[in-house]
Amino acid sequence: MKIHSTAIVDQGAQLEQGVEIGAYSIIGPDVKIGKNTIIGPHVVLEGHTVIGEGCHILQFCSIGAPPQDLKYKGEKTFLIIGDFNSIREFVTIHRATTEGDSTTFIGSNNIVMSYCHIAHNCKLGDHVVMANNATLAGHVRVEDYAVIGGLTGIHQNTNIGAHCIIGGASAVVKDVPPYTMAAGNHAKLFGLNLIGLKRRNFSAETIKGLKKAYHTIFRSQLLLEDALKKAQQEAENIPEVLHFVEFIRLSKRGTCR
């Protein structure tokens, strides 16, 4: 381990092999840091926070602070961060409230750019990209490979689907279905994220199936429930199409249209 002489690391903190702690950083007593993770200067890690291996947290981040929720009264809650995440300058990530499983969770291989905020009880999958100043309110769920543009705000309890892309400076108040593009204030859908799907090597058959389902659900004259039934019948057991349909069916806030 390489710990700068000015860093303050509580004796109760658990640091694995290869961890580096930069100048003036503060590591609390209940923090666990996985091997080969690098903590830059002026970083504060506190609370019951677990960080996986191979992460890089740059300067002036605040990780594991109590949630900004008036109902929170200091209960024991958690923040878990997976492996190989890049968390850039001035990012803030909060522990959970006692609602749900009392855990804020971030998966692996994510990029969280400068000045982003991830609030209490959020759940992020893997390979998510949050551009500068993107903000997640409490209880937001983000599926794998989603891309959230800079200066975008996501309303609490909103779900962001896999492989979608949200344009910069958007205000998202309803769920964004997987594999789509959304942008605006308030955010609207602009079709499928075709460039992203091709870059992720989705098959032509899958893309064709998603196009058909998108048209049935959002551009036909059918009532939503009828459109979902028709889209599912036409899905031909393509997993991505079935996920697309089920995501919309289970939406509690309603989806962007």
C-alpha positions in Angstrom: 0.0 0.0 0.0 1.0 3.6 -0.6 -0.5 6.0 1.8 0.6 9.7 1.7 1.9 11.0 5.0 -0.9 13.7 5.1 -3.8 11.3 4.6 -5.9 10.3 7.6 -6.8 6.6 7.6 -8.8 5.3 10.5 -7.4 2.2 12.1 -10.7 0.4 11.5 -10.6 0.9 7.8 -9.8 -2.2 5.7 -7.4 -1.7 2.8 -6.3 -4.5 0.6 -3.0 -5.0 -1.3 -2.0 -2.3 -3.7 -4.3 0.4 -2.5 -3.0 4.0 -2.9 -4.3 6.9 -0.8 -3.4 10.4 -2.0 -2.6 13.5 0.0 -5.1 14.9 2.5 -7.6 12.2 1.9 -9.7 11.0 4.8 -10.8 7.3 5.2 -13.4 6.5 7.8 -13.4 3.5 10.2 -16.1 1.5 8.4 -14.6 1.8 4.9 -13.3 -1.2 2.9 -11.2 -0.7 -0.2 -10.4 -3.5 -2.6 -6.9 -4.3 -4.0 -5.2 -1.9 -6.5 -7.8 0.8 -6.0 -6.3 4.3 -6.2 -7.8 7.1 -4.1 -6.6 10.6 -5.2 -5.9 13.6 -3.0 -8.6 15.4 -1.0 -11.1 12.5 -1.1 -13.4 11.8 1.7 -14.6 8.2 2.2 -17.0 7.6 5.1 -19.8 5.5 6.4 -20.3 1.8 5.8 -18.8 2.0 2.3 -17.3 -0.9 0.3 -15.2 -0.2 -2.8 -14.1 -3.0 -5.1 -10.8 -3.6 -6.8 -9.1 -1.6 -9.5 -11.2 1.5 -9.1 -9.8 5.0 -9.5 -11.4 7.8 -7.5 -10.0 11.2 -8.3 -9.5 14.4 -6.2 -12.2 16.1 -4.2 -14.8 13.3 -4.3 -17.2 12.7 -1.4 -18.1 9.1 -1.2 -20.4 7.5 1.4 -21.8 10.6 3.1 -25.3 10.4 4.7 -28.3 10.7 2.4 -30.0 14.1 1.7 -33.3 12.8 3.0 -35.2 14.5 5.8 -36.5 11.1 7.0 -33.0 9.8 7.6 -32.1 9.7 11.3 -28.6 8.3 11.3 -29.5 4.7 10.8 -26.8 2.2 9.6 -27.0 2.1 5.8 -24.6 1.2 3.1 -22.8 2.1 -0.1 -21.4 -0.7 -2.3 -19.2 0.1 -5.3 -18.0 -2.7 -7.6 -14.7 -3.2 -9.5 -12.8 -1.1 -12.1 -14.9 2.1 -11.8 -13.6 5.5 -12.8 -15.0 8.2 -10.6 -13.8 11.6 -11.6 -13.3 14.9 -9.8 -15.9 16.3 -7.4 -18.3 13.4 -7.7 -20.7 12.9 -4.7 -22.2 9.5 -3.9 -24.4 9.0 -0.9 -25.3 6.1 1.3 -28.9 4.8 1.4 -31.8 5.5 3.6 -33.5 2.7 5.4 -36.1 2.3 2.6 -35.8 -0.9 0.6 -32.5 -2.8 1.2 -30.7 0.2 2.8 -28.0 0.1 0.1 -26.9 2.4 -2.6 -25.2 0.1 -5.2 -22.9 0.8 -8.2 -21.8 -2.1 -10.4 -18.5 -2.4 -12.2 -16.7 -0.8 -15.2 -18.7 2.4 -14.9 -17.5 5.9 -15.8 -18.8 8.7 -13.6 -17.5 12.0 -14.8 -16.8 15.2 -13.0 -19.4 16.8 -10.7 -21.9 14.0 -11.0 -24.2 13.2 -8.1 -25.6 9.7 -7.2 -28.2 10.0 -4.5 -29.4 7.5 -1.8 -30.7 4.1 -2.8 -29.7 4.4 -6.4 -28.8 1.2 -8.2 -26.4 1.3 -11.2 -25.5 -1.7 -13.3 -22.3 -2.2 -15.3 -20.7 -0.2 -18.1 -22.8 2.9 -17.3 -21.5 6.3 -18.5 -22.6 9.4 -16.7 -21.3 12.6 -18.3 -20.3 15.7 -16.4 -22.9 17.1 -14.0 -25.4 14.3 -14.6 -27.5 13.9 -11.5 -29.5 11.0 -10.1 -32.1 11.7 -7.4 -33.0 9.0 -4.9 -34.1 5.5 -5.8 -33.1 5.8 -9.5 -32.2 2.5 -11.2 -29.9 2.5 -14.2 -29.4 -0.7 -16.2 -26.2 -1.9 -18.0 -24.6 0.2 -20.7 -26.9 3.2 -20.3 -25.4 6.6 -21.3 -26.6 9.7 -19.5 -25.6 13.0 -21.1 -24.0 15.9 -19.2 -26.2 18.4 -17.2 -29.1 15.9 -17.2 -31.3 15.5 -14.1 -33.1 12.2 -13.4 -36.2 12.4 -11.2 -36.5 10.1 -8.1 -37.8 6.6 -8.6 -37.1 6.7 -12.3 -35.8 3.7 -14.2 -33.3 4.0 -17.0 -33.2 1.1 -19.4 -30.2 -0.8 -20.7 -28.3 0.5 -23.8 -30.3 3.7 -23.9 -28.8 7.1 -24.5 -30.1 10.3 -22.9 -29.1 13.6 -24.5 -27.4 16.4 -22.5 -29.3 18.9 -20.5 -32.4 16.7 -20.3 -34.9 16.6 -17.5 -36.1 13.0 -17.2 -39.3 12.5 -15.2 -40.5 9.2 -16.6 -38.8 5.9 -17.3 -36.6 5.6 -20.4 -37.1 2.2 -22.1 -34.0 0.2 -22.9 -32.4 0.5 -26.4 -33.9 3.9 -27.0 -32.8 7.6 -27.4 -34.3 10.3 -25.2 -33.7 14.0 -24.8 -35.4 17.2 -23.9 -37.2 19.0 -21.0 -39.2 17.0 -20.3 -37.4 14.2 -22.1 -39.1 12.5 -25.1 -38.2 9.5 -27.1 -36.5 9.9 -30.5 -36.4 6.2 -31.6 -34.0 3.4 -31.0 -30.3 3.9 -30.1 -29.3 2.3 -33.4 -25.7 3.5 -33.4 -25.2 2.3 -29.9 -26.8 -1.1 -30.6 -24.5 -1.6 -33.7 -21.5 -0.6 -31.7 -22.4 -3.2 -29.1 -22.7 -5.8 -31.9 -26.4 -6.5 -31.6 -27.5 -8.8 -34.4 -29.5 -7.6 -37.4 -32.4 -9.9 -36.3 -32.4 -8.3 -32.8 -32.4 -4.7 -34.1 -35.2 -5.6 -36.6 -37.3 -7.1 -33.7 -36.7 -4.0 -31.6 -37.7 -1.7 -34.4 -40.9 -3.7 -34.9 -41.8 -3.6 -31.2 -41.0 0.1 -30.9 -43.3 0.9 -33.8 -46.1 -1.3 -32.4 -45.9 0.3 -28.9 -45.2 3.9 -29.7 -46.5 4.6 -33.3 -49.5 2.4 -33.8 -53.0 3.5 -32.8 -53.4 0.6 -30.3 -54.0 1.1 -26.6 -50.9 0.5 -24.6 -51.9 -2.8 -23.1 -53.0 -4.1 -26.5 -49.8 -2.9 -28.1 -47.7 -4.6 -25.5 -49.5 -7.9 -26.0 -49.0 -7.6 -29.8 -45.3 -6.7 -29.4 -44.8 -9.7 -27.1 -46.5 -12.1 -29.5 -44.3 -10.8 -32.3 -41.1 -10.9 -30.3 -40.1 -14.4 -31.5 -38.4 -15.1 -28.2 -35.7 -12.5 -28.8 -34.5 -11.7 -25.3 -33.9 -8.0 -25.9 -37.4 -7.5 -27.4 -39.0 -9.3 -24.5 -37.0 -7.1 -22.0 -38.1 -4.0 -23.9 -41.8 -5.0 -23.6 -41.5 -6.1 -20.0 -39.7 -2.9 -19.0 -42.6 -0.8 -20.3 -45.2 -3.1 -18.9 -43.7 -2.9 -15.4 -43.2 0.9 -15.4 -44.9 2.6 -12.5 -44.1 6.2 -13.5 -44.9 5.6 -17.1 -42.3 5.9 -19.9 -41.2 8.7 -22.0 -43.2 8.8 -25.2 
